[in-house]
Amino acid sequence: MYGYGLWNSHSESRSTAATITPLMFRKVLIANRGEIAVRVLRALRELKIPSVAVYSDADRASLAVRMADEAVRVGRAASSESYLNIEAILEAAAQTGAEAIHPGYGFLSENDMFASACEKAGFVFIGPAPETIRKVGSKTAARQLAKTAGAPIVPGLEEPVSELNDARKAAKVIGYPVLIKAAAGGGGKGMRRVDREADLEGALRDASSEAERAFNNPEVYIEKLVLHPRHIEIQVIGDRHGNLIHLGERECSIQRRHQKVMEECPSPVMLEYPELRHEMGEAALRVARAAGYYNAGTCEFLVDSDRNFYFLEMNTRLQVEHPVTELVTGLDLVHLQLRVAAGERLPVSQEEVRWRGSAIECRIYAEDPDQDFLPSPGKIMGLSEPSGPGIRLDSGVYSGWVVPMEYDPLLAKLAVWGPDRMSSIDRMRRAIGEYTVAGIRTNLRFFAEVLADETFRSGQLDTGFIERFFERKRKAAPVEDELASIAALVAAFHAARSRPDAPAPIADRSSWRQDGLREQMG
Amino acid sequence: MKRVVRMGERQCLVAFENHAGRIESSVAWEPEEGRPLSCSYAEIEPGLYSLLFDVRALEARVTGSGGRWTIDIAGKRFEAEVFDPREWSAARSSFGPKGRLSIASPMPGKVVRVLVDEGAVVEEGQGLVVVEAMKMQNEMKAPKSGKVVALAARAGASVAAGEVLVILE
C-alpha cells in the first residue's frame, strides 16, 4: 500500500486497508491558497477528513474555495492582512472546529511563532515542532547544527564577521573565490562574490549595508564559492515515535532569480553515481535528527562537479516540488504528513523505500519568459490542460479565473512520470504541447524550449543553466516563418468573423447542432 | 476578404476566402510575394480552432478584441494587430481639443497622392490622401465634413503607424 517498495516485498504483509485510525483528525484547516490549498484539500478528501479553506477578498472565487467543504474569509487581498494574519486564521479554525492546521508552503509555513500559536490555541500544526523551525531557521545556526551533526557544509565561517582583518584571514584559509552572505539572508540579498583580496573590503561593506536594509540585520559571514554547483535536495519525513527516513533527492538546478522552476528525480548525477543518493540521504538524516525533526522537511545541498556535496539549509515544510518524489516513490507526502501529525507511525521504513522510473515537474507561472520572467496577472480567457499517460497536473486555476496580482503567480505544477529520464522529458514536451493558457502570459513556451535543449537533455545541469540557455537562444533565434503565417491567417480569419456584421459561419455550426439534435430525437 | 496583420516589426497581407469549413488564403509578408495557404477548420469553442493543412493538424487559440489578438499555436505565442484595409480612413481618427479631428495612418506605408489642399473645405466621405501599403492603394476619407487646418502628408513620403496626416476642424 505504501510506496513502490512493498510491491516486491517478501516481508510479512501489513494491513493494506487505508483505514482512518481513531487518532486521525476530524477536520483540518488549510492556511494557504492556490494550487497547494487544492493539493492538500485533495489529500483530505481521500482520507475522508472534512476540509476548511481560508480565503482573502481576492480569492473568494478561487478553486480551493469552490472545492472545500467549508470556507472562511480571513481578510483583505494583501497577504499581510489575510494569509499572514495569525489571529484571523486561528479564529477561523476555532469557528469551524478544525483540529489541525496545514500551512502549505510559503506564508506562515516556516514561522515558528505561528506553529507555537497553533499549539497554544489547541490545534495541531502539521509540520515540525516550533523549536525545530527556530533551530534551523537561521542560516548560520543551521550551518552550526549541520557541522555538529557531521554533515559537510560549504567551507567558511560559522560566526558572523565584522572586522576586515578577521575576514581577510578567513578568506585566505577558505580560498578565493568566496561568497559574502547575510546571516539572516535569502533570495540573493546581501550576497557578494569576491574573487581577490583587494575587493574584500568594499564587498564586505556593500553586503553588510544591503543586509541591514533588507533584513534589519547587518551581520554577514563568509563561505567558499562553489563554482557551477548543482542544487540538489533531500526529502525527509519523520514521525513522533523517533522514526525518520529520507525519500531521495530532487535535482533543482533549473532556477531563475534564485527560484526553482523545474525539478526532477532522479538527479542525472545520481543516475551515474547511485551511491551519492545514499550518502546525501544519510547526511540529511543526521541534520534532521540533530534538529529533533518530525513531519516532512527538506535539506538543500550544493553539489560541485567533483560530486562533493555541501549542506545549505533546511526547509521545514512541504516543498512545491514534492510531486516529483511522490511519482518515483509511490508515496503520498501529504497523506504521510497528516498521519504523522495525528500521532501515527510512519507506515514505511527506510529499507522499504524504492525509487522507480523518472519524474519531472515544471512550475507553470503567469509570467513572461521573454521579459525577464515579469509577472503577468489577469483573466484566464481559455484553458486547455494536458492529460493522458503519466501526467499529473496540480492546478489552482480554471478558465475565467482572474490571477490576482497580490500573490506568487504560480498557476499550476505539471509533473510527469516516465520509465527513464528521456521518456519523461519527451512526455513533458508532449504535455506542454497540450497545455494552453489564454489571456495571460505563461512560461509554458520556455519549458518547451528547455526540454528540447541538448544541454538539458544531456543532464549537464548547474544553477547557471538558465542564464547560459538564454545566451544560446539569443545567438540562435530561428524565425518560424510558416507558423507565423498560419498565426496571421488565424488572426485575420478570427478578426473578420468577430465583427458583428460579418457573415457568421457560426450559423453553420448551430445548424449542424440542430441537425444532430434532430437525428438524436428522430 | 483582405486583412493586414501586424506582428511586432513585420506585417503581412492576408487574403482569404471561407468555403464551408475550408479556408483558401494567400499570405504575403512584406516585401515578399504572397504564398498560398489552405486548410480546413472546425471551431471547437469560441476562439479555439482545429486546423488541417492537408493532413497536418494544428490547434490554434485566439483571444483578444479591438483588433489586438493573441494566437497560441503549437506551443508558440504570437501577438497580432489586424486591420481591415477598407476601414482605412476611420481606423485611427480621433478628436483633439477644440473639436479638431486628427486622421492618422493606421499602419506604415507610403503616401501616393494628396487629394486636398490646406484650407480646403471637405464633405464627409471625401477622399483626402491615398496611401499605399501592402501593395494596396487606400484612400483615406474624411470621417466628417470640415476644413483642412493642417496637412502633413506629402506625396512620396513614407509614413509610420499612428502618424497624423490630416487635421480637420
Chai-1 contact restraints between the chains, C-beta under 6 A:
chainA,res_idxA,chainB,res_idxB,connection_type,confidence,min_distance_angstrom,max_distance_angstrom,comment,restraint_id
A,M381,B,T63,contact,1.0,0.0,6.0,A-B,restraint_1
A,G382,B,R61,contact,1.0,0.0,6.0,A-B,restraint_2
A,G433,B,G75,contact,1.0,0.0,6.0,A-B,restraint_3
A,T436,B,R61,contact,1.0,0.0,6.0,A-B,restraint_4
A,T436,B,D72,contact,1.0,0.0,6.0,A-B,restraint_5
A,A438,B,R61,contact,1.0,0.0,6.0,A-B,restraint_6
A,A438,B,T63,contact,1.0,0.0,6.0,A-B,restraint_7
A,G439,B,T63,contact,1.0,0.0,6.0,A-B,restraint_8
A,R445,B,G75,contact,1.0,0.0,6.0,A-B,restraint_9
A,A448,B,G75,contact,1.0,0.0,6.0,A-B,restraint_10
A,L483,B,K76,contact,1.0,0.0,6.0,A-B,restraint_11
A,S485,B,V27,contact,1.0,0.0,6.0,A-B,restraint_12
A,S485,B,L37,contact,1.0,0.0,6.0,A-B,restraint_13
A,A487,B,I71,contact,1.0,0.0,6.0,A-B,restraint_14
A,A487,B,I73,contact,1.0,0.0,6.0,A-B,restraint_15
A,A487,B,F78,contact,1.0,0.0,6.0,A-B,restraint_16
A,A488,B,V5,contact,1.0,0.0,6.0,A-B,restraint_17
A,A488,B,C12,contact,1.0,0.0,6.0,A-B,restraint_18
A,A488,B,V14,contact,1.0,0.0,6.0,A-B,restraint_19
A,A488,B,V27,contact,1.0,0.0,6.0,A-B,restraint_20
A,L489,B,V14,contact,1.0,0.0,6.0,A-B,restraint_21
A,L489,B,S25,contact,1.0,0.0,6.0,A-B,restraint_22
A,L489,B,V27,contact,1.0,0.0,6.0,A-B,restraint_23
A,L489,B,L37,contact,1.0,0.0,6.0,A-B,restraint_24
A,V490,B,A60,contact,1.0,0.0,6.0,A-B,restraint_25
A,V490,B,V62,contact,1.0,0.0,6.0,A-B,restraint_26
A,V490,B,I71,contact,1.0,0.0,6.0,A-B,restraint_27
A,A491,B,V5,contact,1.0,0.0,6.0,A-B,restraint_28
A,A491,B,W69,contact,1.0,0.0,6.0,A-B,restraint_29
A,A491,B,I71,contact,1.0,0.0,6.0,A-B,restraint_30
A,A491,B,A80,contact,1.0,0.0,6.0,A-B,restraint_31
A,A491,B,V82,contact,1.0,0.0,6.0,A-B,restraint_32
A,A492,B,R3,contact,1.0,0.0,6.0,A-B,restraint_33
A,A492,B,V5,contact,1.0,0.0,6.0,A-B,restraint_34
A,A492,B,V14,contact,1.0,0.0,6.0,A-B,restraint_35
A,A492,B,V82,contact,1.0,0.0,6.0,A-B,restraint_36
A,H494,B,V62,contact,1.0,0.0,6.0,A-B,restraint_37
A,A495,B,V82,contact,1.0,0.0,6.0,A-B,restraint_38
A,A496,B,M1,contact,1.0,0.0,6.0,A-B,restraint_39
